[in-house]
Amino acid sequence: QMAVLIETMRREGYELMVSKPQVITKKQDGTTLEPVERLFLDIPEEFVGRITEKLSIRKGRLESLVNKGSGRVSMEFLIPSRGLIGFRSQFLTDTKGGGVMNSLLEDYAPWFGLIPQRSTGVLVADRAGRVTGYASFAMEDRGEMVVAVGTDVYAGMIVGERNRTQDINVNIVKEKKLTNMRASTSDATVILRPPRILSLDQAIEFIAEDELVEVTPLNVRLRKMELDATRRQMKARREES
């Protein structure tokens, strides 16, 4: 729902930044309550196991399952609203576009527990410029790129997902030094892994608490709330102490 609203505003020319979505909880008799939704799914039966597994990770509880006998299955889940953040795009991918999904607010219920979030760090551009193939190739053993070669970036912009838990600042605009020596064909041809370009829905789910999704009519970018690397490091040290 939120992604649909943001996409509509984007197409109308708005520019905005979105932080990690948070649900509105309330206290009752000392117990934390959170919004819970009833989720209705109609999917091909071959995807039942995959979808059930994904929703169980998001704290979804299966309430009913009806096999229609036509190769399709109707499923009903009770799931916290925060468990549905970013799920729609994942659902369409997992069902190969053959699934139908609807939900409505059921009630407030006791906190369902921790939902696993991203456990990896990110690759953050340390300067402005244009992404080069040479620099992207050097990043392949550090993680997965989320921007393509030729993309204009700025300091503090997220350019990839790291394969370790900590963030790292990288020079993604570095160019190969030219010499008067002729390069061999094998050296001149670099095969890059294609970047994982995130949709708006995926970007909103991907970001951590200290990150933002920057939405403009032409681009969807990921960035740190604090663009200055030195200030980010100082803040991290203060939080650790």
Secondary structure, 3 states (H helix, E strand, C coil): CHHHHHHHHHHCCCCEEECCCCCCCEEECCEEEEEEEEEEEEEEHHHHHHHHHHHHHCCCEEEEEEECCCCEEEEEEEEEHHHHCCHHHHHHHHCCCCCEEEEEEEEEEECCCCCCCCCCCEEEECCCEECCHHHHHHCCCCEEECCCCCCEECCCEEEEEECCCCCEEECCCCCCCCCCCCCCHHHHCCCCCCCCCCCHHHHHHHCCCCEEEEECCCCEEEEECCCCHHHHHHHHHHHHC
